[in-house]
Amino acid sequence: MSKCIYCQARKGKRACPALSGLICSQCCGEHSAVDIACTADCSYLKNVLIGRQNQEISLEVERGIRDVNPDVVGYDIYEKTENHAMMAFIIENSFRENYLAGYPIDDTVIMELLKLMHRRYYCRKETFINDGRLRQRMDSYEKLKEKLDELLPEQEQEKVIMRLILSIKNISGGRFGDCGYLNYLKNNLLRNKQEEGGYVIEDKWGNMVWETL
C-alpha cells in the first residue's frame, strides 16, 4: 500500500503534483493551498477550494443574518425604506425576468447566487464559481452593483441580501417545489399586495391560491 506522502498514515489515492506523490483525500482537503503550495495543474484543487468555500459561506450567512440587524428576520424589506425596497425590487425583478425568459434557474441557483454575492461584495473574499449559470448571473449583478451603491451603503445592502435569503428559505421546497420563490416573484412582484389585500401562492403542481394579508 502506498502511504500518503503528507501524513504517512493513510493510503494515498490522489496524485499531488506539488508533493510529487500520492496524497490521501483528507490531507488534500485540509491542507491544499494552506500548508501545501498547490500547483495550477492539480486536477483536485478547484473542487477542494469550492468545497472549502461552501463551508465558509454557510458560516458567513449565519453570521450575516445574526449580526447585520436583530430585526432582519422579521421585517418586510419592501416596508423598510424606499431605497431598501428599490434595491430588493431591482434584484428580484432581474431574477423574475430571467425565470420568465426561460433561463435554467431554480430557487437553489438563486440561493447560491445570493450567498456568492454576499461573499464577494460584503465579505470581500475571493469567490470560486464552477457553475456557468451562477457565473452568468454574477456577471449580471456586477452591472447592477453601481446602481445599488447609489441607493444604499454596503452595510444596508447586506441587510437586503440577508432578507432575500430568508425569503427563499420561507417559500421554497415542500409543497412549493424547487421554484416556489421564483413563482412567488412571477405572480406577485409587480402587484401591490397592500392595496390588493393579498398575494398569490403557487404550488409545485401549478395550483394557485389567493392568500389574504
Rosetta blueprint (number, residue, H / E / L):
1 M L
2 S L
3 K E
4 C L
5 I L
6 Y L
7 C L
8 Q L
9 A L
10 R L
11 K E
12 G L
13 K L
14 R E
15 A E
16 C E
17 P L
18 A L
19 L L
20 S L
21 G E
22 L E
23 I E
24 C L
25 S H
26 Q H
27 C H
28 C H
29 G H
30 E H
31 H H
32 S E
33 A L
34 V L
35 D L
36 I E
37 A L
38 C L
39 T L
40 A L
41 D L
42 C L
43 S L
44 Y L
45 L H
46 K H
47 N H
48 V H
49 L H
50 I H
51 G H
52 R H
53 Q H
54 N H
55 Q H
56 E H
57 I H
58 S H
59 L H
60 E H
61 V H
62 E H
63 R H
64 G H
65 I H
66 R H
67 D H
68 V L
69 N L
70 P L
71 D L
72 V L
73 V L
74 G L
75 Y L
76 D L
77 I H
78 Y H
79 E H
80 K L
81 T L
82 E H
83 N H
84 H H
85 A H
86 M H
87 M H
88 A H
89 F H
90 I H
91 I H
92 E H
93 N H
94 S H
95 F H
96 R H
97 E H
98 N H
99 Y H
100 L H
101 A L
102 G L
103 Y L
104 P L
105 I L
106 D L
107 D H
108 T H
109 V H
110 I H
111 M H
112 E H
113 L H
114 L H
115 K H
116 L H
117 M H
118 H H
119 R H
120 R H
121 Y H
122 Y H
123 C L
124 R L
125 K L
126 E L
127 T L
128 F L
129 I L
130 N L
131 D L
132 G H
133 R H
134 L H
135 R H
136 Q H
137 R H
138 M H
139 D H
140 S H
141 Y H
142 E H
143 K H
144 L H
145 K H
146 E H
147 K H
148 L H
149 D H
150 E H
151 L H
152 L L
153 P L
154 E H
155 Q H
156 E H
157 Q H
158 E H
159 K H
160 V H
161 I H
162 M H
163 R H
164 L H
165 I H
166 L H
167 S H
168 I H
169 K H
170 N H
171 I L
172 S L
173 G L
174 G H
175 R H
176 F H
177 G L
178 D L
179 C L
180 G H
181 Y H
182 L H
183 N H
184 Y H
185 L H
186 K H
187 N H
188 N H
189 L L
190 L L
191 R L
192 N L
193 K H
194 Q H
195 E H
196 E H
197 G L
198 G E
199 Y E
200 V E
201 I E
202 E E
203 D L
204 K L
205 W L
206 G L
207 N L
208 M E
209 V E
210 W E
211 E E
212 T E
213 L L
